[in-house]
């Protein structure tokens, strides 16, 4: 194990199963739901997080030509600072290496790690080997093979990449300007609560919700979604994953919820699944807006009309 400098706690390079790995601090900022459902697959969160610097085959080839001390010396020349980007992808592949075909899937996050390509290039030059270009990433969830899929080069990545999505991120970028037509659409939408057989409208009180607040001894509620970050439309599978992370964030905070949905009466915007959450605080509302990159949510206090609560940076 090779301790390194960088912004991540407990960062080190180590050989694990013949692969060369950079460990990543597993803090609360990374998506933490234990399982995710995706198109009939059950994805399990990895118990440890890392960036694969060299896969098994390449690492084995390098080690035939360079000693552990030489690899250690090369690694020590780089700053291993790593930054989350919030940009993720779902990768899928059928593995045939060990008997019957094994359908596999992974949720990965692409990270900023300037030392990644430079270190691989330095290893290639020192070992006299060809090491193909690929992208640094952290595998967060896997199905099929707990070890993940492996992304040896850009051609393999292109073949495996199913779709991209934004991942929950505390340090998410600020929202773009909110166009007037989007705000108008939010204000005109129906926010339906099927279990209460009602819908919320901006600027209007709602007796059914007031009764539910009273029954629960709650003072306020919000309708919030994780779908379509900053109104950038994602495919349904990507939105479904984001909704599961939102559900986990609310459940972890001990907040009671009911299913909801956001509908555009004009039919221009697709229906969005959302959640009705009871007795959140204003600070927690802002946390959700930032982490899940939403322009706004709907807030309603007992006896008061529903109102649009904008992202704190608007």
Buried (B, 14 or more C-beta within 10 A) or exposed (E): EBEBEBEBEEBBBEBBEEBBBBBBBBEEEBBBBEEBEBEEBEBEBBEEBBBBBBBBEBBBBBBEEBEEEBBEEBBEEBEBBBEBBBBBBBBBBEBEEEEEEBEBBBBBBBBEBBBBBBBBEBBBEBBEBEBEEBBBBBBBBBBBBEBBBBBBEEEBBEEBBBBEBBBBBEEBEEBEEBEEEBBEBBBEBBBBBEEBEBBBBBEEBBEEBBEBBEEEEBEBBBBBBBBBBBBEEBEEBBBBBBBBBBBBBBEEEEBEBBBBBBBBEEEEBEBBBBBBBBBBEEEBBBBBBBBBBBBBBBBBBBEEEBBBBBBBEB
